[in-house]
Amino acid sequence: RDLTRRLIVTTPLPDRLLCQLELALLRDCGCTKTLARLEETAREQGLTGAEIDAALSGRSFEARGSVMLAFACALKEGRADLAANVRARSQALGMSEADLDSVAEYARRLLAPGS
């Protein structure tokens, strides 16, 4: 497939989380075809309608997923203060710096012009 499949190959993050990240980060893209494709891919990965709706709001029902989505959205919005706060919360959940670094790299690639 297109963008989604190309980026999945280059990251250690689980496919379900990647789908949630894509929905959260691209929710305001304004392209109904892109959003429909992302929702279809999310369903293929086993996300429920409620999980897709949550991701489109930048949330997840899983604690680790919620932190990763909040971190990615903070980076997209240029909110270094919020990203730092999320990093602190991630440590309380036992997440590594590498986890968040992977999220940051994936978000950067996803949002890069021409992706």
Helices and strands as residue ranges (DSSP letters): H 3-8, H 15-26, H 32-44, H 49-56, H 63-76, H 80-92, H 97-111
